[in-house]
Amino acid sequence: MSKIDDVISALQQVADRVGEAQQATALALSETEEALSGAQELGAAHTVSGLEAVRSSVESLRGQADGLKDAAESAIAQAQSVAGGS
């Protein structure tokens, strides 16, 4: 296996782990939405406020994970281009 293949393999591992983080973030957002809905039904204003902040943070995290995935995929494509050109 060439060094560029090692690079591609390592980058693919990054992309895979970021994909796992995206899935976990989606689950966290779903759970937060469910908890928020329950708190709203109960009229628990303080809890609602706190969960809205949590939701905002999770949404930000999701955006960051999406950006990481895009960057990893771009790096993989660049490395594959190098491998194809060598």
C-alpha positions as a Python dict, from the first residue, in 0.01 Angstrom:
ca = {
    (1, 'M'): (0, 0, 0),
    (2, 'S'): (141, 337, -98),
    (3, 'K'): (163, 635, 134),
    (4, 'I'): (-119, 812, -53),
    (5, 'D'): (-336, 505, 3),
    (6, 'D'): (-254, 533, 374),
    (7, 'V'): (-362, 898, 362),
    (8, 'I'): (-689, 808, 187),
    (9, 'S'): (-756, 532, 439),
    (10, 'A'): (-694, 765, 733),
    (11, 'L'): (-919, 1032, 582),
    (12, 'Q'): (-1191, 775, 522),
    (13, 'Q'): (-1173, 683, 890),
    (14, 'V'): (-1221, 1050, 975),
    (15, 'A'): (-1521, 1072, 740),
    (16, 'D'): (-1670, 757, 891),
    (17, 'R'): (-1633, 885, 1247),
    (18, 'V'): (-1779, 1222, 1153),
    (19, 'G'): (-2070, 1031, 998),
    (20, 'E'): (-2120, 857, 1331),
    (21, 'A'): (-2112, 1197, 1503),
    (22, 'Q'): (-2375, 1324, 1259),
    (23, 'Q'): (-2601, 1032, 1348),
    (24, 'A'): (-2549, 1087, 1720),
    (25, 'T'): (-2619, 1457, 1679),
    (26, 'A'): (-2942, 1381, 1491),
    (27, 'L'): (-3047, 1153, 1777),
    (28, 'A'): (-2960, 1419, 2034),
    (29, 'L'): (-3166, 1675, 1843),
    (30, 'S'): (-3461, 1436, 1823),
    (31, 'E'): (-3443, 1365, 2195),
    (32, 'T'): (-3416, 1736, 2271),
    (33, 'E'): (-3719, 1812, 2054),
    (34, 'E'): (-3916, 1540, 2234),
    (35, 'A'): (-3818, 1673, 2576),
    (36, 'L'): (-3899, 2028, 2466),
    (37, 'S'): (-4241, 1924, 2347),
    (38, 'G'): (-4313, 1753, 2679),
    (39, 'A'): (-4197, 2056, 2875),
    (40, 'Q'): (-4416, 2284, 2664),
    (41, 'E'): (-4718, 2061, 2726),
    (42, 'L'): (-4654, 2081, 3100),
    (43, 'G'): (-4608, 2457, 3089),
    (44, 'A'): (-4262, 2431, 3244),
    (45, 'A'): (-4133, 2767, 3121),
    (46, 'H'): (-3790, 2743, 3284),
    (47, 'T'): (-3731, 2396, 3139),
    (48, 'V'): (-3856, 2508, 2798),
    (49, 'S'): (-3613, 2797, 2802),
    (50, 'G'): (-3324, 2570, 2896),
    (51, 'L'): (-3413, 2309, 2634),
    (52, 'E'): (-3439, 2577, 2366),
    (53, 'A'): (-3079, 2672, 2448),
    (54, 'V'): (-2979, 2306, 2431),
    (55, 'R'): (-3154, 2270, 2095),
    (56, 'S'): (-2968, 2573, 1962),
    (57, 'S'): (-2636, 2425, 2073),
    (58, 'V'): (-2715, 2087, 1919),
    (59, 'E'): (-2817, 2254, 1592),
    (60, 'S'): (-2486, 2440, 1593),
    (61, 'L'): (-2303, 2115, 1658),
    (62, 'R'): (-2489, 1953, 1370),
    (63, 'G'): (-2379, 2232, 1140),
    (64, 'Q'): (-2019, 2190, 1249),
    (65, 'A'): (-2035, 1814, 1195),
    (66, 'D'): (-2178, 1871, 847),
    (67, 'G'): (-1889, 2107, 773),
    (68, 'L'): (-1637, 1852, 898),
    (69, 'K'): (-1792, 1583, 679),
    (70, 'D'): (-1771, 1810, 375),
    (71, 'A'): (-1407, 1892, 452),
    (72, 'A'): (-1319, 1525, 499),
    (73, 'E'): (-1486, 1429, 172),
    (74, 'S'): (-1305, 1711, -7),
    (75, 'A'): (-972, 1596, 136),
    (76, 'I'): (-1045, 1239, 26),
    (77, 'A'): (-1125, 1357, -327),
    (78, 'Q'): (-804, 1558, -339),
    (79, 'A'): (-597, 1264, -215),
    (80, 'Q'): (-764, 1033, -468),
    (81, 'S'): (-681, 1283, -740),
    (82, 'V'): (-318, 1278, -630),
    (83, 'A'): (-323, 897, -627),
    (84, 'G'): (-467, 889, -976),
    (85, 'G'): (-207, 1134, -1104),
    (86, 'S'): (100, 963, -960),
}
